[in-house]
Each structure stands twice: as C-alpha cells, then as structure tokens.
Amino acid sequence: MVMASTASSSSVFAAFDKDGDGKVSASELRGCMAAALGEDVSEEEAAAILATADNDGDGLLDHEEFAQLQETEEDQEERIRCLREAFEMYAAEETTVITPASLRRMLRRLGSQHQQLGMEDCRAMICRFDLDGDGVLSFDEFRVMMLMA
C-alpha cells in the first residue's frame, strides 16, 4: 500500500484504529486486513506482522510504527519472491514443505554451527513454528517464522 501524503496515511491509520485509542492492536489489524484484502488472516499472522513494527514492545502499533508496515506492492512481491526462494532451499525435494530431514540436510550444506544437530533438534526447531501441528513447515508457516526473526 503506498501512502501519498500524511493526510491519507492518517486516514488509513484511523480506519485501522477502530476503537480510536491512537493504537492498532493485532485484532484491529486482523479485522482490517481481512476486510481490505478479502483474506482471513490468522491471529498468529496478525501478531507476527504487528511484532515486526512494534518498536516499543507494547503489543500495539502507534501511527509511526503503523507507517513502517506500509510498502509498495512491488516491495511486497519482492519479499515474497525472496522468501519463496529461501523456503525452496530448505524444502524437501519431493514435497513442498520443510521436513526435519530437509532442514538438517540444508543446515549441513550451509556449514552452519547447527550442522551437528540431530533429527530431534530439527523437529524441535520446526515445532516452534508448526502452527497446524503436522510436523513440517508449509510456506505460510515459514513466512510467519521469517517475519518474527
């Protein structure tokens, strides 16, 4: 979303700030994103998005923090493209998810300090962001994880 002026930025902020308290909560963000994008955004995704710009750590976005979330459509497409490329590096070759085995294989290839991790360690790493509990990371779960990093 591109903001042409402070006035239009203020009106967008006001539209998201449903209770008029000068802050946007995760639930307000979620509701407005669903209305504006026609997509249901999970509570976890809204919280992760909010966390990326919540500089003061109060769990809410003030006007300045909210403005950080606004970017051009091209910026969004580029970020998604980069995330998709990174995801594909880690994803199992035969599937479109990151498995504990594919995570372990990529960490070894990268020669990171985590190259000695066992399968249980990789399962634990995946479990932290496995929102649907299926034992693997989908692209959407990976995206949430990267937004929180």
N, C-alpha and C positions, 0 to 999 in steps of 0.2 A: 504494500500500500504506500503510495507516495503522497506526502503532505506538501502542498504548495505554499502554505503560509501558516503562521502561528494561529491565526483565527480558525482556519479549517482544522488544524491539529487539535485545538482546544475543543472544537465541536465533536470531533471523533472521540477524544478522551471523555467528554461529558456523556456521550452516548454509551460508552462502556461503564462509566461510573454511575450505575443505576440508582444507588442509594444517596448519591450526592455528597459523600463524605470526603471527596478530594483524593480518594484512593481507589484502585481497581483490585478487587480480590480475585482469587482463582475461579470462584463460581461465577462472578460477573464476566470475567474473561471467557470462560467456557460458554456461557449463555450467548454472548455477543458473537463469538466466533461461529457458533452453530447457526445463529440467525444470518450472519453475513456470508458465511461460506457454504451454508447448506450442508455442513458436515457435523456429525456428532463428535465432539472432542471429549475424550475420557478425562476423568478427574486427574489421573496421573499425568496425562499430557499437558493439561492446563497448568498444573502445579510445576511441571518441568519448564514450561515456557515462561511462567512467571519467575521462576528461580533464576533464569538466565539474565534477567534485567533487574532483579531485586537487590540493588547495591547496598541498601542499609539493613537488609536481613529481617525486615518486619513482616514479611509474608504478603505484602501489598505493594502495588505499583503507584508511585506518585506520578505527576504529569511528566517529569523529566525521565524517569525510568520507563514509563509507557512509551515515550518517543523513541527509545532505543529499540523497541520491538518493531517499529515501522521501517520497512525497507522496500526496495523496488521489487517488482515481480521477477526481474532478471536476477537480482541478488538471491531471491528465494530459489529460483530454478538452479542456479549455480551451486548453492549449498546442497540442495537435494542431489544433484548430479555427483558432487564430491562425496557425499555420504553414501550414495549407491555404489560408487567405485570402491570405497573403503569396505563397505559391507561385503561386496563380492569377493574381496581379497580373503576375508575370513570365512565366508560361507562354504559349506561342504560342496564339493564339486557336483555331486549327484542330486543336491537339493537346493532350495532357495532359503535356507536357514543356517544359522551358525550353531553347530553342534559342539559339545565338549571336545570331541576329537579334532574337528576342523580348527577350533580355537587353539588347541595345543599345537597342532601342526604349524599354524601361522606364527605363533609366538616363537617356535623353534626356528623357523625360516628367518624371522626378523633378528634372531640372536639376542633377544631382549634378556633382561635379568630374570624374566619369568620362564626361561627355556627349560628349567628343571622341574617345572610344575607337573604334577601328576594329574590323572583324569579327575580325581575327586576335587582337586583345586580348581580345575577348569569348570567342573559342574557348579561349584560354589560361586565362581565369578559370574556364570550365566544366570544362576538362580536369583541373584540380586536384582536383575532387570527383566526376568522372565515373568511378565505381567499376567500371562494366561496359564502359567504353571505346566507347560508342556515339555519343559526340559531343554528347549532350544530358544534361540533368539530370532524372531522374524525381523524384517526390515523396520517395521514400526517400533518394535521394542529397542532395536539398535539405535534408531533415531532419538528416542527418548533418552537413552543412555548417553548419547553424544551431546544432547542438549544440556544434560546435567553435569557434564565433565567440565 
